[in-house]
Amino acid sequence: MSTDTTPDTDEPTSTSGGGDDLLRATDLRVSYGQVTALRGIDLNVEEGEIIGLIGPNGAGKTTFANTISGFLDYDGSATYRGEEVAEREQIDLVEEGMIHCTEKRDLFGFMSVEDNLELGSYRRAEDVMEERLEFVYDLFPRLEERKNQNARSMSGGEQQMLAIGRALMGDPDLLILDEPTLGLAPVILDDISRGIDRIMEEDPITILLTEQNVTFAFKHSDRLYLLENGEVVRTGTPNELKGDDYIRESYLGG
């Protein structure tokens, strides 16, 4: 990349909304053998925020999501509720409200929609499960219409709704949505967008949203971090970053 287009990595525009950190990464570094995937990431997520982690394919967004969920070893620090992720079991993170909806969806294809949803709340009380199921069906009516259908026979967009619905069944405090719009048709993308809006209106939670679809992330995020080659090169609110020449020209079509 030539020097006139390389993003300025001076102090970020904005780093915090002023509340309590639910999740914090400090000088977070991750490598796959000799390949460095994350290079000194500093990022915080406060209670009630939607944080957008944006960037191109291969920037390290999914690596970050997998690391803070306890799937990958790391150097530096990654804390959830003030405690180091590496020192805890993944099931403990889930029980404490961290739910990860992965890029691969990880559905049980030969099981029904409703069975997949119920598995999302298997460590929750039965009354919570019923309440969450009603909420998810109200959020995504298509899932209720297909509740007896095997997950593998659904369209990609419907499977994405199911993956998000199953994550919501766990009654999350922190919902990690990894590339939820990847490959979706516009009509399904609109359904997912409306779903996120309704979640925040009716049952507000904290969300970390990783996205290649920068326009989608700008619409829903309170703050954003731009990740390139494993490094945070921009951070700020959507309004702040819309005025950034590099972001506008590289990611928002000028």
N, C-alpha and C positions, 0 to 999 in steps of 0.2 A: 504494500500500500504506500503510495507516495506521501510525502510529508504534508501536502496541502489538504489531504483527506483523512489523515490519522486523527482520531478523536482526542481531544484534550483530556488528560487524566488528572488535572489539578483537583482541588477540593470540590466535592460534589455540591450540587445546588442545595439539596435538602436531604437529611439523613433520618429524620425522626418526626413523628407526629406529636410527640410530647407526652405519650401515655406510658403504660407499663409494658416492658418487653415480654412477650410470650415465647418468642424464639429469637436467638441471637447467634450470629456467626462472626467470629473475630479471627482474622488472619487464617482463614480456613483454606487448607491445601490438600488436594487429592491427586494421586497418581495411579495410572495403570501401568505397572512395570516402569519402563523408562519414559513413558509418556505422561506429561503433566496435564491434568484435566482442569483443575481449579488452582488459581494462583493468588492466594492471599485475599480471599473474599471477606469483606466486612458488610454485614447486612443485618437488619433487625426488623422484626415483625411485632407490632403492638396489638394488644387486645382490641378486637373489633375492626381491624383494618383488613382491606384487600390489598395485598402487595403483588404487583406484577413483576415477574422476572422474565425479561424479554431478550431476544437475540436470535441470531441465525441458527440453523441446524449445525450441531457440533460445537456450540459455544460453551456447553457445560451445564445447561439448565437441568437436564434430567440427572446428571451426576450430582448436582447440588441437592435436588429433591431426594435422591436415594441416600445421600450422605446424612442429611438431617433426620431421615427416618430410621437410621441405624443399620443400613444395609452395607455401607462401605467404611473402611478404615480411613482415618484422616489425621492430619497434623493441624495444629492450631486449636481452635475451640468452637464447639457447636453446642449451645445449651437450649433446653426446653424447660420452661418454668424454673429457670435458674440453675438447673442441674445438667451436667455434661452428658450428652447423648451416648457417647462411647462407654459410659459406665453403667448403662442401663440395658435391660432386655427389651426387645421390640414389643413384646406383649405388654410390658409395663407402660410403654409410650402410648399404646392403643388404649389401655385402660384409663390413662390420664388424658384422653381426648385427642390425641394426634392420629388422624386417619388419612391415609395416603391413597388417592385414586391414581393408579399408575398409567403411564402412557400406553401400556399394552392391554389395559383393562382387566386382564386376569379373571375373566368370567369362567364359570363352570358350564361349558357349552351344552352338555347333554342334560342339564338340569333346567327346570322351568324358571321363568322370570321371577315368580314369587319365591321359589326356593332360594335363588341367588340373593334376593333381597333379604330374606330372613336370616341367611348366613351372615349378613353384615351386622346383625345385632345379636349374635349368638352369645356374647358376654354381657348383654344387657338384660334387665328384668323384662318379663313377658308383657307387662303393661306398657313399658317403654317401647317395646317392639311394635305393639299394635298401634300406638300413637304415631311412631315414626313411619309405619307402613301407610297409614292414612295420609300423612303429610306428603310422602313421596308420590303416592298415586294422585294426589291433588296437584302436585307440582308437575308431574309428567303423566297426564291421563293416558297416553299411549301405552304405558307400562301396565296399567290396570286392564286395558283392553286385551293385552297379550300375556296376562299373568300366567296362563297355563301353557304358553308356547316355550319350546326349548330356546335357550339363549343363542345357540349357534345358528339358528334359522332366521334370526333377526337381521335387519340391515345394520351397516356400520354405525349409522347415526343412532339407531335405536339401542344398539349395544353400548354406545357411549352414555346415553341417558341411563341405562341400567347400571353401568359402572358408577356413575355419579350418585344414582339413587341408593345403591348398595353402600357407598361410603357414607351417605347421609343417615342410613339406618344405624350406624354406629354412634349417632348423637355426638358429632365431633365438636370440640372446642377450636381445634386447628384443623382445617381441611386443606390438604395439599392436592391441588388439581394439576397434574402434569400433562400439558399439551391437550386439553380437552376438546379443542376444535380441529385437531389435525385430520385432514382429509374429509371433513364434513361438507355436505351440500348446504347452500345458503339457507334453505328452509329449516334444516335441523340446527344449524348454527343459531338461527333466531330463537328456536325453542330453548337451547341451552342458555342463551343470553337472557331470555325472560326468566328462566329458572333461577339463575344467579341473582337477578334483581329481586325476585320474590323471596328467596332465602334471606337476603339482607333486610328486606322489609318486615318479614313475618317471624323469622327465627334467626336473628343476626348471629353470625359466627365470625371467626377469623379465617381468612383464606390466603394461602400462598398459591398464586396462579403463574405457572410457567407457560409461555406462549411464543410461538413464532409469528402468530397473527397479532401484529402490533396494534392494529386498529381496535381489535377486540379487547386487548389488554388495556389500552388507553381508556376505553369506554367504562370499564368496570373497576379500575384500580384507584386506590387513594394515593399510592406512591408507586414508583417504578424504578427498577434497576435494569440497566442495559448491560448484558454480559456478552463479551466478545473474546474469543480465544482464552476462555477461562478466567477473565478479569472483568471486574466492574469498571466500565468506562464512563457511565453517566448514571445519575440518580436524581430524582426529583418528582414533583407532582406532574400529572398529565399537562396541566396548563403551563408549567415551567418548561417541560421538555418539548411541547409543541412549538415553542419559540426557539428551539435549538436548531441551528442550520444543519448540523450533521445528521441529527435524527430526522428532521423533515426531509432532507434530500435522500438519505439512505433507506429510511423505513416507512415514511409516510407519503412517498411519491411526489416530493417537492412542494 
